Every structure is written in C-alpha cells, then in structure tokens.
Amino acid sequence: MSLTLRVGVAETTINPLPGMQIDGNIGVHRPVEFALGDLHARAIVFGQADRRFLLLSMELLAITGEWTDAIRDFAAGEFGFDRDAVAVHVVQCHSAPSMGQIMLSDRLEAAAKYPWIRGSDPDYGPLAMSRIEPMIREAMANLRPVRLLAGTALESRVSFNRRIAMRDGTSEMGLAGRPHEALYREGPGDPEVGVALFTDDELHTTAALLHHTCHPVHWTPHRAVHGDWPGAWAEEVRRELLPATVPLVLNGCCGNVHHADALNPQREDTPQSMARLLTEATRRALAEPCVRDDDPPLAWGTVRFDIPYRDFPPEVFDDARRLIEAHPEPLWIDEAHTRFEWDWHFAASLVDLEHTLAAHDAFEYEIQALRVGDLAILVLPGEPFVEAQLAIKQRSPATRTFVAHMSNRYVGYIPTPEAIRRGGYETRPSSSSKLAPEALQMITDRSVALLEELYA
C-alpha cells in the first residue's frame, strides 16, 4: 500500500546573544550570561494531496501575534501555505526570551529607560526569525511519505496542580507563606504523556510529537538560557529511544500546573529528573500504541470568536493610575535597579489594560485543530487552566488528542470561574488575566465543536 501522508521536519538553534533579556520572571532584569543548553526551534510540515499544515514548536517563553503573522506571511509568500494552516507553538520556557513584548507597553515612560521591563528584547525577534525561515525551507525540502504510530501512558510524578486551597476560601500559587492554612490542591493535573511517530518505508522515524502538560520554571542558574524540561525530554528521547528523530514537544494547558509540588517539597525536581520519567513513560506508550495507521487522512480547521473581557470594578484602574502617576519609575527593591515590586508591575499592566478596554469590546480568540487520522492536535493561545484540556480530551472524537497551549499570540491566564472567585496570582486583574469567567468554557466548547467537524 502506498503511503499518502507526507511529513517534513527540520530544527535549528535559536539562542539569544549575551546581554539579551531572559523572560519569565516578573520585574527582574535577566541579561543572558551563558547557555546551559541550546534553545531549539523545530518545524514539521504535514502534506496530503493539495492539503498542507505547518506546525512549529519553539523553546521560548511566549510569542506575540505580530511575530506569528510574520511567520505565517513567510510560509504563505514562499510556499503558498494558507495562513490558517500555520501554527506557532512555544513551550513557555521561563529560561528563554520571548518573540515580541508581552509584559508592558511603550506607553510607560520607564519602558524607554529600561526596555527589559516590557518582557522582551527588541533585537531578539529578528534574530530568531533569521533562523526560523531557513528551517521552514529545510522542512519543506524533507517531505517524504510516512505512516503514523501513536500512544500514551500516565506519569503522575512530574506535574501537579500548583493552586492550593486555603481554610479562608481563597487559593494561592503554592503555600504563599501560609502552610498551616493549606487544605488541598484546588484542581487536577494531567498525567498523560503522549507520543506520535512518523516513519517512512525504510522504517526511519523522521519525526516525533511529544505531549505533556507542565509549566517549565526551572530557572536556575537565573541568567542562563536552557530548554527546561521540554528541551531535556527531547534530548533524552533522542538519546535513549529515537536517535535519528526530530522531536517536537507540545506543552498542554498548564495555566495551573507546575513541576514544583508544594505539598512534597523534598522530592527531586530538575529538568533532567523530569526528562527521565517522561522518557520512561514514552517507552511504555510505544510498547502498546493505540493508533496505527499506514494511510491517515489529513484535515485541519480554524475558528475565531470573541471572548468578553472581565468586568473589573472602576476602582481597580483608579488605584493603578494613582500608583503609576506617583511612581513613574518602577518601585525598585535593589540599588542596582535590576528588580522592582510586583505591585508596580501589576499597576502598570492595568494602565495598559484600561487602554485596551477603551479600544476593544472583546478579545478575538483563535483555535486551530489538525486531524492526522485518529490523532488530533489542538492549538490554543494563552494559558488555559488544565480543566479545559481534560474536558476536551474526554469529549474529543479522536482516539487521542494532543493540546498545544501558548500558541500564536499572547493572551495570559484563562482560569476557571471558581479560581477567579477564590483569587490568587493567576487571577489577579492585569493584562495577563483579563478574560471573562466564562472564557474557559467557551474555549472548551468551541474546541470540541471544531474537532467534531473534522471527524464528522
């Protein structure tokens, strides 16, 4: 039987230059001093007849819509891709830069004096783009017929719901200095470890998709770049299982999921320890695969819809404006001006958000879904809480569904209504937590509807 699905893969390094800002820690200047490990961008092109889909996975913190548009424009202009058939996923690595500014805008006086407070280095995006374009060309040149093999296993020892419910009815990210008030984890995690292999007629596995769900926040050494657990997992899989394969990691909806277990702080927790356990799970998943298909059909779809913004009390913005007017300079907590208080950051973020709300009634959200036979890949922007992913996987018509969050543009946290009621870091009013309480359910329902269309 001839294989009709074709796949092309390629990878490149996207390391920043010394002195560029490492993102992922609010209010901290983190110029790169050295690389503990390379940062990678990886591309996979799916093709069948006249249908093509391009998926990127990059070991970065975030990407803005402007840079996703630039990548889509390149793929459309040079290779004729439909722009809606280009998905750009970042694994949310907190020891890496971002493409585009995600924290604060140039509206603030301090942004001109301290560009790093914006949450990016303005020179990094063009540098990364200069590596991404030839990588896409290489992936297109490498297209070859393949078959699909996919499986999953459960591994509950590496990621945990990071929000802890307290006796007073609130929730905190971790114990927040109140260990005697802690009761239980507010919600679930997702222990699923997924792997999909694409193998040609000579039994060469050219590409692998690896799926797990967890915040990558191993940021020691603080001024070193590295790929965190996604990078370590990709390396471990290549070293132990698939030496000639390009492995693309898809990080799921981990808005409230973390590798640091607040209820068991003495456990080993490093990118390498996670990679070892995830690779063991990968091996188990491949021992009993649930999807085997020599000729999987390829289809994709995109949906865009408006999500209302949260209804914030006016005094939230009044208090923020007063603080920034009184302190146009960040509220520094060191003499070297390399760290400032979170209260100043959130006030500045609210000033930005107030301008956004004055110009827009709602936020346009985009969902992409890719069908590769009985494997579905769902691409979501922002940091949805894991409850949405679990519901999507349970309701999905596909045998297995891999979700890739933090894709295509920056949105911020998308919590459950209960989490918003309880409060805590992920729900604090700001440009990084701004959507209405019904947003997560809207995303869940639209995701399932799009998948049902592809599998009708």
N, C-alpha and C positions, 0 to 999 in steps of 0.2 A: 504494500500500500504506500503510495507516495504521500509525503508529508506536505501539508499546505500552509501550516503556520510557520512563519519565519521570525527569527529573533536576531537582533544585532546588539552587541554590548561593547562598551568601552569605559575606561576610567582614567582619571588624571588626579594629580595633587593640586590643592588649592590653598596652600599655606599662605598666610599673610606675611608681610615684611616686618622686620624688627621695628618696634615702636608703634605699630598699628594697634588699635583698641580691641581687646578681647571683651565680648559682651557676656551677659548672663549674670551679672551681679549689680544690682541697682545702686547707683550713687558711688561707684568705685572706679577710679582710673586704673586700667589694667593694660598698659602697653606691653606688647609681646617682647619677652626677653629670650625665649628659646622654644623649640618644638620638642615636646616629649614624644610625640608621634606625628606622622603626617596626617593632614586633613585630606579627605578624598571627595571627589565628585564622581558619580557613576551614572551612566545612561543606558537604558535598554529601549530598543525600538521593536515594537510588535508589528508584523505585517501579514496580511492575508488578502489575496486578490487586490482590490483597489483600496483596502482599508489599512490605515497605519495609525499607531499611537506611540507617543514618545513619553517616557517616564524617567525623570531624574531623581536621584537620591543624593543629598549632599550633607556632609558632616559640618553643618553650620548651626547657629542658634536660630536664625529667622531669615525670611526674605520678604520684601515688600512687593506690592502689586506692580510697581514700576519696573522692578528687575525681572519679575515673571513675564511682564509684557515684552521686555527686551529679548528674553529667551524665546518666547513664542514668535515674535517678529522675525528673529533669525531663522527658526525652524520653518516658518511659513515662507519666508522670502527665498531661502536657499534650496529647500527640499519640497515645498508645496504642502506642508502639513496644514490641516485645519487647525486654527489656533486653539479650538476647544479640545483638540486631541493632543495637547501638550500639557503635562502635569509636572510641577516642580515641587518636590518634597524635600524638606530639611528635617534632620533627625532631632533638632533642638538641643544641640550640644552646647553646654554652658562654659566650655573652654575653647570657644571658637568665635570668630566675628559673625556679623550679620551682613547680608547684602541689602543696604538701604537702612535709613534711620527709623527705629521702631519705638524709641522711648519718648523723646521730647522734640518739639519742633523748633525751627529757626525763629519763631515768633519771640522767644525769650531772649532778652539781652545777653544773658550768660552763655547762650549757645555759641555766639561768635567768639567769646573769650575762651570758652572751654568746650571745643567741639565734641569731645568724647561723651558729654552728658546726654547727647542725642541718641546714644545707643548704637553707634556705628562709626566706622572710619570712612570718610567720603572717598578715599582713594582705593578702598578695598573692592568695591563693586566692579569697577573697570578691570582690576587685576584678575578677579575671579572669572569675569566674562571672557577675558583673553585666553583662558584655559578651557572654558566650557565649550566654546564654539568649535575648536578642532576636535574635542571629544565627541561631539554630536556627529561631526563628519565621519569620524572613525567608526562609530556605532552603525551609521548608515552603510558604510562600506563592508561591515562584517555580517550583514544579514545572511542567514542560512536557515534551511528547513529544520524544524525541531519537533520533538514530542514533549508532552508535559507529564511530570510526576510530582505529586504534592501530598503533604501530610502534616499532621500537627501532633504535639504532645503537650502535657501540662507540667509546668515547673513553678511551684509556689514559693520558692525560697529566695527569689531575687527582687521582687517588686511588691509594694504594699500601698494601700490607701494611706496617704500622708495626713489626712484630716482627722483629728482626734476630738470626739465629742466630750464636752466638759459637763460637770454637775449643774452649772447655771444655765444650761440650754444652748450655749454657744459652742463653736468649734474652732480649733486652732490648727495651723500647719505645724505638726509636731506637738510637743508638750508646752512650748512657749513659756517655760519657767513655772508651770503650774502642774507638776507631776501628780500631786496629791488630789487634784481636781479632775484628773482624766478618768473617763469611764470606758470608752470603746472606740474602735475605728468607725468613723461616720459612714463609710460605704465600702464597696467591694474593690478588688483589683481585678486584673485579667491575667491569669496564669498561662494562657495559651502561647505556645511557641510554634510558629508556622514556618514551613519551608516549601518552596516550589522550585523544581529543577527543570531546565530546558536543555534537552540532549539531542544531538544530531545523529545521523545514520551510522557514523563511526563510533558511536557511544561516547563522544566527547560532551561533557556537560559544560556548556559555554557560559551559562548564566544561572544564578540562584537568587530568589527573593527570600529574605529572612524577615519574619514578623514577630515582634514582641512589643510590649507596652510599658514604658517606664521613663520618667524624667531622667535625662543624663546630667547629673550635677556633681560629678567627681571633679572638683575644681582645684585640686592640689597637685602640683605647685600652682599658685594663683596666677602667675604671669607666664605660664606655659600653655601652648596650644596642644591639643590632642583630641582624638575622636571619641573619647569616653567609651562607655560600654558598646555602642553600636560599632565603633571602629575596632575595638578589641574583639568583638564577636566575629566580625567579618574576617579579621586576620586569623582567628582561631579556627574557624570553619575551613578556610583555605589551607591552613597548615595541617589540620588533622583529618579532614574529610575530602575536600574538593580542591586539590592544588592548582588546577588549570582553569578555575572558575572565577568569573567576576561576580562577587556577592553584593547585592543591593539590600540594605536594611530599610524596612518600613516600620517606623515607630508609631504606635497606635495612640488612641485618645487618653493621654496621660496627664490631663489637667490636674487631677488629684491623686496621681500615682507616682511613687518615688522609690528609689533603691534603699534609702536610709529608713530603717524600721525603728520608729520612735519607741515602740514597746519592747524592743530587743536590741538595745544599742551596742551590745558587746559582740555581735556577730561580725564576721569578716565582710567587708564591703569595699571592693575595689573594682575597677573596670575588668581586670583580669579574672577576679573570682566570679563575677557575673558571666563573663565570656565562657569560662569553663563549664558552668552549669547549663548555660544556654546551648552550648555545643553538644553536651551530653543529651539534652532534650532534642536537639536537631537529629542526632543519631537515632534516637528512639522513634522520632516522627518518620524517618526514612525506612525504618525496619518494617513498618506497617502502614504504607501510604494509603490514603483514602481516595485519591484522584489519580487515575492513569488514563491517558488519552493520547493516541497517536495522531489524532486529527481534531483538536479542539477548535470550535468556532470562535471567531474574534468579533467582538462588538463593543461599542462604547457609547456613552451618552453624557450630557451635561445639563444641569438645571441651575437657574439663577432665580432668586426670590428675595424679597425684602423682609428683614427682621427688624421689629421696632427696637428702639433704644429703651433702656431702663428709665423709669420715671423717677428722677432724682429730685429731692427737695431743693428749692432755690438756695437755702442757706448753705448747702454744700459748696456751691460755686461762690457765694458771697465770702465765706470764710477763706476759701482758697485764694481768691483775688486779693483779699486784705493781706494775707501772709506774703504773697509774691510782691505786692506793692511795697510792703515794709521791708522785704528782704529780696531785692532783685538779684543779689549774689546768692549762690547756694549757702545753706547753713552748714558750714564746714565743721567737721569733727576732728580735723588734724591741721597742724600748721602748714603742712606742705600742700594743702588744697588738693588732696587725692581722694577724699571721702567726704560725703555730705549726708545729712539726715534724711531718712525716708520721708518724713513729714513734708519736707520741702519738695522732694520729687513728686509726691502724690498731689500736692497743691499745684505745682507747675503742670502736671498731667491734666488736672481738672480744668485749668485755664485753657489748655489746648482743646479738651473735650467740649467745653462750652462753645467754642468757635465752630466745632464740627456740628454740634446740635443745632446751631443757628442756621447752618447752611444745608443740612440734610434731615429729612424726617425719619429715615430708616437706613439700615446698613444692608447693602447688596451682598448676599452670600452665594457662593458658588460651590456646587457639588459635582464631582466627576466620578463616573463609575466605568470600569473596564471589565468586560467579560472575556476570560480565556477558558473556554469550556466550562467545567464545573468549579473553576476558581474565579472569584470576584475580587477586584481590587477597588476599594472605595477611597477617594481622595477628598479630604476635608481641610479647610482653613481653620486656623485658631487652635485653641487648647480646650476642646470639649472634655467634660468630665467623662470618666470611663463608663458610667451607667448608660450613656448613649450607645457606645460601642457594643456593650454586652447585649442590649436590646436589638441593635441592628444585626449582629451575628445570629441571634436566636430567630429573628424574623426573616432573614435573608433566604431567598430561594436557591442560592448557590450552596454546593456541598461545603465549601469553605470560603470565608470572606476575610481578606486582609485589609485593615484600615490604615491609612497613612494620614496623620494629622499634621498641623503646622505647614500646610502646603499652600503655595500660590500667592498668599498675601498674609500680612499680619492682622490679627483680629484681637487677640488677648484671650482671657479665660472665658469659658462658657459653662457656668455652673448649673447644678440642679436648683429648682426653686427652694427646696429645703435648705441647701447650702447658703443661698442668698439670705434666707431668713435667719440662719444661725450666725452669719458673718464670718470673718476671718480674712486672711491675706488674699485668697483668690477671688473674693467677692468685694473687696474694698473699692469704692467708686473711683474710677480713673479711666484713662483711655485704654487700659489693659483689662478692664472689667466693666463693660458698658451696655451689654445687650439685655433685653427684657427677660424676665424669668421663664417665659415660655419658649425661649430660643432653642434650648437643648431638645425639647420635644419636637419642635418644628424641624430641626435638622434630622432627627431620628426618622420621623415620618416621611420626609422628602427623600431621604436616602433609601429607605425600603421601597418606596414607590418607584424610584429610578431603577433599582435593581430588579424589581418585578417587571418593568418594561423590557429590560434587556433579556430576561429569562422567560418572557411570555411565549 
